[in-house]
Amino acid sequence: MTSFLIALAIFIAQTRVDLKYQAKDVDFSNFATTKPAKTGTALPATCGPGELFFSLSSSGAGLYTCASTNVWTQGSANYAKAFSGVTSLSILGTEHNQGTANLIVSCWDGASPANWIEPGAVQVDPATFNVTVTFAMAQTGKCVVNGTSGFGSSGGSGGAITVAQLPSGIPAAKIAAGTVTDAAFGWLSNVTSDLQAQINGKAALNHVHIGGGDLLGDVTNTTVVGLQRFAVASTTPQNGQALVFNGTAGQWQPQAVAGGSGGASTASQLTDLNVIYSSATVLTVGSGCSNTTPCNVRFGTTVISILTSATVTISGAGSGAAYFYVTSDGTLNAGSNTLALACSSTCAAQTGVTQYPLNSIPLASWNALNGVWMTGGGTDRRAFQSTSVVAGGTGIALVSNGTQTTVAVDPAVVPTFLTNTAVLSFGSVNNLACSVDVALSLPGAALGDSVAPGWPVLPGGVLGISWISSANNAAVRLCNFSGATQSFNSLTIRATVVRGL
């Protein structure tokens, strides 16, 4: 009995097997269940190297290993924290429970499928393992923290990054194979600062670039509207013209190029005093006129040089024609009978003009409709190589004062006449007697001039005599040889002086 009890005690004691000493080459692959690690919601305060613990905590669930005394390190599990509309996110070390500063932080937006967000910066506190993530602009999504305790603090190679840890767009095969080269990611050499900020500054894939300054329109179809910040005129150029700067107008304009020193000027190219369309309300006259390229006009033997251009502005709602011309005083004129015109300081606006005035040089006419210059409404009237020849004939003298030629009668060839008519009274004149002398005014008459009198019908035997008695006066006398006394009252008598014969 005693032997049986001893044997029973030994049998009962041996039902608890010490695997450390009694197991050999244990294979757990066919076991229904295996739990080689302790479990709980909080990490044990102490541990020895080689111990395992599986945390059931919702914030840091996963397998932890004890690499050194009382130091737990989480294995492959990660921690995710959501955020909304922030530019900075903090993940405490006590939240992710990775137990190391060797962390991988990856952030994703809230789209489905999610898109990777590149942070502006990620900082990890080496003491608390707190993670701070900053973005260049407000973001919404979640950041995932992975522990990489297998890597040394010096950043040495601890293994390849898995494909699952890579964001979209990065060639995973090259990363995992450890063969990343400049040929694969050469573009990274241009990154000199916050990559997210640089990306945010780039235009979208589908976009347009609108020109500015001297360019107008999209870069695929731009128009040069200026050179060195000076406007280019919209005037259509003609054959042989070049783009020339007009300092008065402050713009580049198509003009014929003047010859060299001593050569032809702009006048020989027929651009003198041209009228061009500048805008719907403004015309420019003589855009090429300057000190170096004067616009010249001739009146008689006098040449007038116009050195500046002029602008003519229309206002109101009038319609009709405007006439542009130069007068002998060298003034540019713009005249109309229906349009309200205003000229710059080098021009004069005239009203009531329905045609080119006498003694003027026509330049152009331009039509307007409802207060707007018509783009094709101009007609060039210039004719600088045209002239009207005036020659003096017999008895015609030409006298020029520079800007005007006067046509006069040559008194050496053509007689000059002075004449006047007056009603005179002589009273009664006895037979064989003469009347008193009666004066007849004759302006311009001089002593010595011959007088041709014009008499009314006189009685037979009555004679009349007339002569220049003093400057501007003729004397008239009647003599009676009729045989009887005669009375002469209110006789109409004419006296004429003929010169130059």
VOPAPA-61974 format. One record per residue (C-alpha): residue number from 0; residue in three letters; y, x, z. Coordinates in steps of 0.25 Angstrom, whole numbers, plus 5000, padded with zeros to 4 digits. Example, Ala and Ser with C-alpha at 12.3 -4.5 7.8 and 13.67 -1.06 7.14 Angstrom:
% residues 2
<0 "ALA" <4982 5049 5031>>,
<1 "SER" <4996 5055 5029>>,
//
This chain:
% residues 501
<0 "MET" <5000 5000 5000>>,
<1 "THR" <5009 5011 5003>>,
<2 "SER" <5006 5018 4990>>,
<3 "PHE" <5009 5005 4983>>,
<4 "LEU" <5023 5003 4989>>,
<5 "ILE" <5026 5018 4986>>,
<6 "ALA" <5022 5016 4972>>,
<7 "LEU" <5030 5003 4971>>,
<8 "ALA" <5042 5010 4976>>,
<9 "ILE" <5041 5021 4966>>,
<10 "PHE" <5039 5011 4955>>,
<11 "ILE" <5051 5003 4959>>,
<12 "ALA" <5060 5016 4960>>,
<13 "GLN" <5056 5020 4946>>,
<14 "THR" <5061 5007 4939>>,
<15 "ARG" <5075 5013 4939>>,
<16 "VAL" <5074 5024 4928>>,
<17 "ASP" <5084 5036 4928>>,
<18 "LEU" <5087 5038 4913>>,
<19 "LYS" <5093 5052 4916>>,
<20 "TYR" <5080 5058 4920>>,
<21 "GLN" <5069 5048 4915>>,
<22 "ALA" <5074 5044 4901>>,
<23 "LYS" <5072 5053 4889>>,
<24 "ASP" <5077 5051 4874>>,
<25 "VAL" <5081 5037 4878>>,
<26 "ASP" <5084 5028 4865>>,
<27 "PHE" <5092 5016 4868>>,
<28 "SER" <5092 5011 4853>>,
<29 "ASN" <5082 5000 4856>>,
<30 "PHE" <5087 4995 4869>>,
<31 "ALA" <5092 4981 4869>>,
<32 "THR" <5105 4984 4876>>,
<33 "THR" <5111 4998 4881>>,
<34 "LYS" <5123 5000 4889>>,
<35 "PRO" <5125 5014 4891>>,
<36 "ALA" <5140 5013 4896>>,
<37 "LYS" <5146 5006 4908>>,
<38 "THR" <5155 4994 4906>>,
<39 "GLY" <5167 4988 4912>>,
<40 "THR" <5182 4983 4910>>,
<41 "ALA" <5188 4996 4916>>,
<42 "LEU" <5184 5010 4915>>,
<43 "PRO" <5178 5017 4927>>,
<44 "ALA" <5188 5026 4935>>,
<45 "THR" <5178 5037 4934>>,
<46 "CYS" <5168 5043 4924>>,
<47 "GLY" <5160 5055 4921>>,
<48 "PRO" <5159 5062 4908>>,
<49 "GLY" <5149 5055 4898>>,
<50 "GLU" <5151 5041 4905>>,
<51 "LEU" <5153 5029 4896>>,
<52 "PHE" <5160 5016 4899>>,
<53 "PHE" <5162 5004 4890>>,
<54 "SER" <5175 4996 4893>>,
<55 "LEU" <5175 4981 4892>>,
<56 "SER" <5190 4981 4894>>,
<57 "SER" <5197 4972 4883>>,
<58 "SER" <5208 4983 4882>>,
<59 "GLY" <5199 4995 4881>>,
<60 "ALA" <5185 4991 4878>>,
<61 "GLY" <5176 5001 4873>>,
<62 "LEU" <5167 5013 4877>>,
<63 "TYR" <5173 5024 4886>>,
<64 "THR" <5168 5038 4888>>,
<65 "CYS" <5170 5048 4900>>,
<66 "ALA" <5173 5061 4893>>,
<67 "SER" <5178 5067 4906>>,
<68 "THR" <5178 5063 4921>>,
<69 "ASN" <5185 5050 4923>>,
<70 "VAL" <5190 5050 4909>>,
<71 "TRP" <5186 5038 4900>>,
<72 "THR" <5188 5038 4885>>,
<73 "GLN" <5187 5026 4876>>,
<74 "GLY" <5178 5028 4864>>,
<75 "SER" <5179 5021 4851>>,
<76 "ALA" <5186 5008 4856>>,
<77 "ASN" <5200 5006 4852>>,
<78 "TYR" <5212 4997 4858>>,
<79 "ALA" <5221 4988 4850>>,
<80 "LYS" <5234 4983 4854>>,
<81 "ALA" <5242 4972 4846>>,
<82 "PHE" <5257 4972 4844>>,
<83 "SER" <5268 4963 4837>>,
<84 "GLY" <5281 4967 4832>>,
<85 "VAL" <5283 4980 4839>>,
<86 "THR" <5287 4994 4835>>,
<87 "SER" <5281 5001 4847>>,
<88 "LEU" <5267 4998 4854>>,
<89 "SER" <5262 5004 4867>>,
<90 "ILE" <5247 5005 4870>>,
<91 "LEU" <5244 5010 4884>>,
<92 "GLY" <5233 5019 4887>>,
<93 "THR" <5228 5009 4897>>,
<94 "GLU" <5227 4999 4886>>,
<95 "HIS" <5219 5007 4875>>,
<96 "ASN" <5211 5015 4886>>,
<97 "GLN" <5207 5026 4876>>,
<98 "GLY" <5209 5036 4887>>,
<99 "THR" <5215 5046 4877>>,
<100 "ALA" <5227 5050 4869>>,
<101 "ASN" <5219 5053 4857>>,
<102 "LEU" <5221 5039 4851>>,
<103 "ILE" <5221 5033 4837>>,
<104 "VAL" <5232 5022 4836>>,
<105 "SER" <5231 5013 4823>>,
<106 "CYS" <5240 5000 4821>>,
<107 "TRP" <5238 4988 4813>>,
<108 "ASP" <5246 4976 4809>>,
<109 "GLY" <5242 4961 4811>>,
<110 "ALA" <5238 4959 4796>>,
<111 "SER" <5224 4955 4792>>,
<112 "PRO" <5219 4965 4788>>,
<113 "ALA" <5228 4973 4797>>,
<114 "ASN" <5237 4984 4791>>,
<115 "TRP" <5238 4998 4798>>,
<116 "ILE" <5252 5000 4804>>,
<117 "GLU" <5257 5015 4805>>,
<118 "PRO" <5264 5017 4818>>,
<119 "GLY" <5277 5025 4818>>,
<120 "ALA" <5271 5033 4830>>,
<121 "VAL" <5260 5033 4840>>,
<122 "GLN" <5261 5040 4853>>,
<123 "VAL" <5250 5042 4864>>,
<124 "ASP" <5253 5046 4878>>,
<125 "PRO" <5244 5058 4881>>,
<126 "ALA" <5243 5054 4896>>,
<127 "THR" <5243 5038 4896>>,
<128 "PHE" <5237 5037 4882>>,
<129 "ASN" <5248 5026 4879>>,
<130 "VAL" <5250 5024 4865>>,
<131 "THR" <5264 5020 4858>>,
<132 "VAL" <5264 5015 4844>>,
<133 "THR" <5278 5014 4837>>,
<134 "PHE" <5280 5007 4823>>,
<135 "ALA" <5292 5009 4813>>,
<136 "MET" <5294 4994 4813>>,
<137 "ALA" <5289 4982 4821>>,
<138 "GLN" <5274 4980 4819>>,
<139 "THR" <5263 4970 4823>>,
<140 "GLY" <5248 4972 4824>>,
<141 "LYS" <5239 4981 4833>>,
<142 "CYS" <5237 4996 4837>>,
<143 "VAL" <5223 5001 4839>>,
<144 "VAL" <5221 5013 4848>>,
<145 "ASN" <5208 5022 4846>>,
<146 "GLY" <5204 5033 4856>>,
<147 "THR" <5200 5046 4849>>,
<148 "SER" <5196 5054 4861>>,
<149 "GLY" <5186 5062 4853>>,
<150 "PHE" <5198 5070 4847>>,
<151 "GLY" <5204 5081 4855>>,
<152 "SER" <5218 5081 4860>>,
<153 "SER" <5221 5092 4850>>,
<154 "GLY" <5218 5082 4839>>,
<155 "GLY" <5206 5089 4834>>,
<156 "SER" <5196 5083 4825>>,
<157 "GLY" <5188 5072 4833>>,
<158 "GLY" <5182 5065 4821>>,
<159 "ALA" <5186 5057 4809>>,
<160 "ILE" <5194 5044 4809>>,
<161 "THR" <5185 5032 4806>>,
<162 "VAL" <5188 5023 4794>>,
<163 "ALA" <5190 5011 4804>>,
<164 "GLN" <5202 5019 4811>>,
<165 "LEU" <5209 5021 4798>>,
<166 "PRO" <5220 5011 4793>>,
<167 "SER" <5220 5006 4779>>,
<168 "GLY" <5225 5015 4767>>,
<169 "ILE" <5220 5028 4773>>,
<170 "PRO" <5208 5034 4766>>,
<171 "ALA" <5198 5033 4777>>,
<172 "ALA" <5187 5042 4770>>,
<173 "LYS" <5196 5054 4770>>,
<174 "ILE" <5200 5052 4785>>,
<175 "ALA" <5186 5050 4790>>,
<176 "ALA" <5181 5062 4781>>,
<177 "GLY" <5192 5071 4787>>,
<178 "THR" <5197 5075 4774>>,
<179 "VAL" <5211 5071 4774>>,
<180 "THR" <5220 5080 4766>>,
<181 "ASP" <5234 5081 4760>>,
<182 "ALA" <5228 5076 4747>>,
<183 "ALA" <5224 5063 4754>>,
<184 "PHE" <5236 5061 4762>>,
<185 "GLY" <5247 5070 4756>>,
<186 "TRP" <5257 5059 4758>>,
<187 "LEU" <5257 5061 4773>>,
<188 "SER" <5264 5074 4771>>,
<189 "ASN" <5277 5066 4768>>,
<190 "VAL" <5277 5059 4781>>,
<191 "THR" <5287 5065 4789>>,
<192 "SER" <5290 5055 4799>>,
<193 "ASP" <5286 5041 4804>>,
<194 "LEU" <5277 5036 4792>>,
<195 "GLN" <5278 5022 4796>>,
<196 "ALA" <5293 5023 4794>>,
<197 "GLN" <5292 5030 4781>>,
<198 "ILE" <5283 5019 4776>>,
<199 "ASN" <5292 5008 4781>>,
<200 "GLY" <5303 5014 4773>>,
<201 "LYS" <5296 5014 4760>>,
<202 "ALA" <5297 5002 4750>>,
<203 "ALA" <5287 4992 4747>>,
<204 "LEU" <5277 4994 4736>>,
<205 "ASN" <5284 4983 4728>>,
<206 "HIS" <5299 4986 4728>>,
<207 "VAL" <5311 4989 4720>>,
<208 "HIS" <5321 5000 4721>>,
<209 "ILE" <5335 4995 4718>>,
<210 "GLY" <5345 5006 4713>>,
<211 "GLY" <5358 5008 4720>>,
<212 "GLY" <5371 5016 4718>>,
<213 "ASP" <5372 5019 4703>>,
<214 "LEU" <5359 5012 4700>>,
<215 "LEU" <5356 4997 4699>>,
<216 "GLY" <5343 4990 4699>>,
<217 "ASP" <5328 4993 4702>>,
<218 "VAL" <5324 5008 4700>>,
<219 "THR" <5315 5003 4688>>,
<220 "ASN" <5327 4997 4681>>,
<221 "THR" <5340 5003 4686>>,
<222 "THR" <5354 5003 4680>>,
<223 "VAL" <5364 5014 4682>>,
<224 "VAL" <5377 5007 4686>>,
<225 "GLY" <5384 5020 4691>>,
<226 "LEU" <5385 5035 4691>>,
<227 "GLN" <5389 5042 4703>>,
<228 "ARG" <5393 5029 4710>>,
<229 "PHE" <5402 5025 4698>>,
<230 "ALA" <5399 5012 4690>>,
<231 "VAL" <5394 5013 4676>>,
<232 "ALA" <5401 5002 4667>>,
<233 "SER" <5392 4991 4661>>,
<234 "THR" <5399 4993 4648>>,
<235 "THR" <5389 4994 4637>>,
<236 "PRO" <5390 5008 4631>>,
<237 "GLN" <5392 5011 4616>>,
<238 "ASN" <5387 5021 4607>>,
<239 "GLY" <5392 5035 4610>>,
<240 "GLN" <5398 5031 4623>>,
<241 "ALA" <5395 5039 4636>>,
<242 "LEU" <5396 5035 4651>>,
<243 "VAL" <5410 5040 4655>>,
<244 "PHE" <5417 5038 4669>>,
<245 "ASN" <5430 5030 4669>>,
<246 "GLY" <5438 5034 4682>>,
<247 "THR" <5447 5023 4680>>,
<248 "ALA" <5436 5012 4680>>,
<249 "GLY" <5428 5020 4690>>,
<250 "GLN" <5415 5019 4681>>,
<251 "TRP" <5407 5025 4670>>,
<252 "GLN" <5409 5019 4657>>,
<253 "PRO" <5403 5020 4643>>,
<254 "GLN" <5414 5028 4634>>,
<255 "ALA" <5414 5037 4622>>,
<256 "VAL" <5415 5051 4627>>,
<257 "ALA" <5428 5058 4624>>,
<258 "GLY" <5428 5071 4616>>,
<259 "GLY" <5431 5085 4622>>,
<260 "SER" <5444 5091 4626>>,
<261 "GLY" <5454 5088 4614>>,
<262 "GLY" <5444 5079 4607>>,
<263 "ALA" <5443 5064 4605>>,
<264 "SER" <5446 5055 4617>>,
<265 "THR" <5441 5042 4620>>,
<266 "ALA" <5451 5036 4611>>,
<267 "SER" <5443 5041 4599>>,
<268 "GLN" <5430 5034 4604>>,
<269 "LEU" <5437 5020 4604>>,
<270 "THR" <5435 5018 4619>>,
<271 "ASP" <5450 5018 4621>>,
<272 "LEU" <5455 5006 4628>>,
<273 "ASN" <5442 4999 4627>>,
<274 "VAL" <5440 4986 4635>>,
<275 "ILE" <5427 4985 4642>>,
<276 "TYR" <5420 4975 4651>>,
<277 "SER" <5419 4979 4665>>,
<278 "SER" <5415 4966 4672>>,
<279 "ALA" <5416 4951 4670>>,
<280 "THR" <5431 4951 4675>>,
<281 "VAL" <5435 4966 4671>>,
<282 "LEU" <5438 4973 4658>>,
<283 "THR" <5442 4988 4657>>,
<284 "VAL" <5452 4992 4647>>,
<285 "GLY" <5452 5007 4643>>,
<286 "SER" <5440 5012 4652>>,
<287 "GLY" <5441 5026 4645>>,
<288 "CYS" <5456 5028 4646>>,
<289 "SER" <5459 5040 4655>>,
<290 "ASN" <5468 5052 4656>>,
<291 "THR" <5457 5060 4648>>,
<292 "THR" <5454 5049 4638>>,
<293 "PRO" <5467 5041 4636>>,
<294 "CYS" <5467 5029 4628>>,
<295 "ASN" <5478 5030 4618>>,
<296 "VAL" <5485 5019 4610>>,
<297 "ARG" <5497 5021 4600>>,
<298 "PHE" <5509 5013 4598>>,
<299 "GLY" <5517 5019 4587>>,
<300 "THR" <5519 5034 4589>>,
<301 "THR" <5516 5033 4604>>,
<302 "VAL" <5502 5035 4610>>,
<303 "ILE" <5499 5028 4623>>,
<304 "SER" <5488 5034 4632>>,
<305 "ILE" <5481 5024 4642>>,
<306 "LEU" <5474 5032 4653>>,
<307 "THR" <5468 5022 4662>>,
<308 "SER" <5459 5009 4660>>,
<309 "ALA" <5462 4995 4664>>,
<310 "THR" <5454 4983 4669>>,
<311 "VAL" <5457 4969 4666>>,
<312 "THR" <5452 4958 4675>>,
<313 "ILE" <5450 4944 4672>>,
<314 "SER" <5451 4933 4682>>,
<315 "GLY" <5451 4917 4682>>,
<316 "ALA" <5443 4909 4673>>,
<317 "GLY" <5450 4911 4660>>,
<318 "SER" <5444 4913 4646>>,
<319 "GLY" <5449 4919 4634>>,
<320 "ALA" <5453 4933 4628>>,
<321 "ALA" <5460 4945 4634>>,
<322 "TYR" <5468 4955 4625>>,
<323 "PHE" <5468 4970 4629>>,
<324 "TYR" <5479 4978 4622>>,
<325 "VAL" <5489 4990 4624>>,
<326 "THR" <5504 4988 4623>>,
<327 "SER" <5514 4999 4618>>,
<328 "ASP" <5517 5002 4633>>,
<329 "GLY" <5503 5007 4635>>,
<330 "THR" <5498 4995 4643>>,
<331 "LEU" <5484 4990 4643>>,
<332 "ASN" <5486 4975 4642>>,
<333 "ALA" <5476 4963 4644>>,
<334 "GLY" <5481 4950 4640>>,
<335 "SER" <5476 4935 4639>>,
<336 "ASN" <5481 4921 4638>>,
<337 "THR" <5469 4915 4646>>,
<338 "LEU" <5464 4925 4655>>,
<339 "ALA" <5469 4930 4669>>,
<340 "LEU" <5469 4945 4667>>,
<341 "ALA" <5472 4957 4677>>,
<342 "CYS" <5474 4971 4673>>,
<343 "SER" <5473 4984 4681>>,
<344 "SER" <5485 4993 4683>>,
<345 "THR" <5484 4999 4669>>,
<346 "CYS" <5484 4986 4662>>,
<347 "ALA" <5492 4973 4660>>,
<348 "ALA" <5487 4959 4660>>,
<349 "GLN" <5495 4950 4650>>,
<350 "THR" <5495 4935 4649>>,
<351 "GLY" <5497 4926 4637>>,
<352 "VAL" <5491 4936 4627>>,
<353 "THR" <5483 4929 4616>>,
<354 "GLN" <5483 4941 4606>>,
<355 "TYR" <5487 4956 4606>>,
<356 "PRO" <5502 4957 4607>>,
<357 "LEU" <5510 4964 4597>>,
<358 "ASN" <5512 4979 4598>>,
<359 "SER" <5499 4980 4606>>,
<360 "ILE" <5486 4987 4604>>,
<361 "PRO" <5474 4978 4605>>,
<362 "LEU" <5462 4983 4614>>,
<363 "ALA" <5452 4972 4615>>,
<364 "SER" <5451 4957 4618>>,
<365 "TRP" <5441 4951 4628>>,
<366 "ASN" <5436 4937 4631>>,
<367 "ALA" <5434 4931 4644>>,
<368 "LEU" <5427 4918 4648>>,
<369 "ASN" <5430 4911 4662>>,
<370 "GLY" <5436 4923 4668>>,
<371 "VAL" <5425 4933 4664>>,
<372 "TRP" <5426 4944 4653>>,
<373 "MET" <5415 4941 4643>>,
<374 "THR" <5406 4953 4642>>,
<375 "GLY" <5406 4953 4627>>,
<376 "GLY" <5420 4947 4625>>,
<377 "GLY" <5428 4960 4622>>,
<378 "THR" <5433 4964 4608>>,
<379 "ASP" <5438 4978 4605>>,
<380 "ARG" <5452 4977 4598>>,
<381 "ARG" <5455 4992 4598>>,
<382 "ALA" <5459 4998 4585>>,
<383 "PHE" <5465 5012 4588>>,
<384 "GLN" <5464 5017 4574>>,
<385 "SER" <5472 5005 4568>>,
<386 "THR" <5487 5005 4565>>,
<387 "SER" <5497 4997 4558>>,
<388 "VAL" <5505 5005 4548>>,
<389 "VAL" <5520 5002 4547>>,
<390 "ALA" <5528 5008 4536>>,
<391 "GLY" <5543 5006 4533>>,
<392 "GLY" <5547 5001 4519>>,
<393 "THR" <5561 5002 4512>>,
<394 "GLY" <5572 4999 4522>>,
<395 "ILE" <5562 4998 4534>>,
<396 "ALA" <5563 5009 4545>>,
<397 "LEU" <5552 5011 4556>>,
<398 "VAL" <5556 5016 4569>>,
<399 "SER" <5546 5020 4580>>,
<400 "ASN" <5549 5022 4595>>,
<401 "GLY" <5535 5027 4598>>,
<402 "THR" <5528 5014 4602>>,
<403 "GLN" <5535 5005 4592>>,
<404 "THR" <5539 5005 4578>>,
<405 "THR" <5551 4997 4573>>,
<406 "VAL" <5553 4993 4559>>,
<407 "ALA" <5568 4992 4555>>,
<408 "VAL" <5576 4990 4542>>,
<409 "ASP" <5582 5003 4536>>,
<410 "PRO" <5597 5000 4535>>,
<411 "ALA" <5598 5011 4525>>,
<412 "VAL" <5590 5003 4515>>,
<413 "VAL" <5591 4989 4519>>,
<414 "PRO" <5605 4983 4521>>,
<415 "THR" <5609 4977 4534>>,
<416 "PHE" <5616 4964 4535>>,
<417 "LEU" <5626 4959 4545>>,
<418 "THR" <5631 4944 4543>>,
<419 "ASN" <5637 4933 4551>>,
<420 "THR" <5643 4919 4547>>,
<421 "ALA" <5655 4912 4554>>,
<422 "VAL" <5664 4900 4552>>,
<423 "LEU" <5678 4905 4550>>,
<424 "SER" <5692 4897 4549>>,
<425 "PHE" <5703 4903 4541>>,
<426 "GLY" <5713 4891 4541>>,
<427 "SER" <5723 4888 4529>>,
<428 "VAL" <5725 4899 4519>>,
<429 "ASN" <5737 4897 4509>>,
<430 "ASN" <5736 4900 4495>>,
<431 "LEU" <5737 4915 4491>>,
<432 "ALA" <5735 4919 4506>>,
<433 "CYS" <5723 4924 4514>>,
<434 "SER" <5718 4919 4528>>,
<435 "VAL" <5718 4927 4541>>,
<436 "ASP" <5706 4936 4543>>,
<437 "VAL" <5695 4929 4551>>,
<438 "ALA" <5684 4937 4558>>,
<439 "LEU" <5669 4935 4556>>,
<440 "SER" <5660 4941 4566>>,
<441 "LEU" <5649 4950 4560>>,
<442 "PRO" <5641 4959 4571>>,
<443 "GLY" <5638 4972 4566>>,
<444 "ALA" <5648 4973 4555>>,
<445 "ALA" <5656 4986 4555>>,
<446 "LEU" <5669 4990 4547>>,
<447 "GLY" <5666 4994 4533>>,
<448 "ASP" <5654 4984 4531>>,
<449 "SER" <5654 4976 4519>>,
<450 "VAL" <5655 4961 4521>>,
<451 "ALA" <5649 4951 4512>>,
<452 "PRO" <5656 4937 4516>>,
<453 "GLY" <5649 4924 4514>>,
<454 "TRP" <5660 4913 4510>>,
<455 "PRO" <5659 4898 4510>>,
<456 "VAL" <5664 4890 4498>>,
<457 "LEU" <5679 4894 4497>>,
<458 "PRO" <5690 4887 4488>>,
<459 "GLY" <5693 4893 4475>>,
<460 "GLY" <5703 4904 4476>>,
<461 "VAL" <5699 4907 4491>>,
<462 "LEU" <5693 4921 4493>>,
<463 "GLY" <5687 4927 4506>>,
<464 "ILE" <5687 4941 4511>>,
<465 "SER" <5678 4947 4522>>,
<466 "TRP" <5677 4961 4528>>,
<467 "ILE" <5673 4969 4541>>,
<468 "SER" <5685 4969 4550>>,
<469 "SER" <5679 4975 4562>>,
<470 "ALA" <5666 4978 4568>>,
<471 "ASN" <5657 4966 4569>>,
<472 "ASN" <5668 4957 4562>>,
<473 "ALA" <5671 4953 4548>>,
<474 "ALA" <5685 4947 4543>>,
<475 "VAL" <5686 4936 4533>>,
<476 "ARG" <5698 4932 4525>>,
<477 "LEU" <5701 4920 4515>>,
<478 "CYS" <5712 4921 4504>>,
<479 "ASN" <5717 4909 4496>>,
<480 "PHE" <5720 4909 4481>>,
<481 "SER" <5717 4895 4479>>,
<482 "GLY" <5731 4890 4476>>,
<483 "ALA" <5732 4881 4489>>,
<484 "THR" <5731 4883 4504>>,
<485 "GLN" <5716 4882 4509>>,
<486 "SER" <5710 4880 4523>>,
<487 "PHE" <5698 4887 4528>>,
<488 "ASN" <5692 4882 4540>>,
<489 "SER" <5677 4884 4545>>,
<490 "LEU" <5672 4893 4534>>,
<491 "THR" <5658 4899 4536>>,
<492 "ILE" <5659 4913 4532>>,
<493 "ARG" <5648 4924 4532>>,
<494 "ALA" <5650 4939 4533>>,
<495 "THR" <5639 4949 4529>>,
<496 "VAL" <5638 4964 4530>>,
<497 "VAL" <5628 4972 4522>>,
<498 "ARG" <5624 4986 4526>>,
<499 "GLY" <5616 4997 4521>>,
<500 "LEU" <5617 4995 4506>>,
//
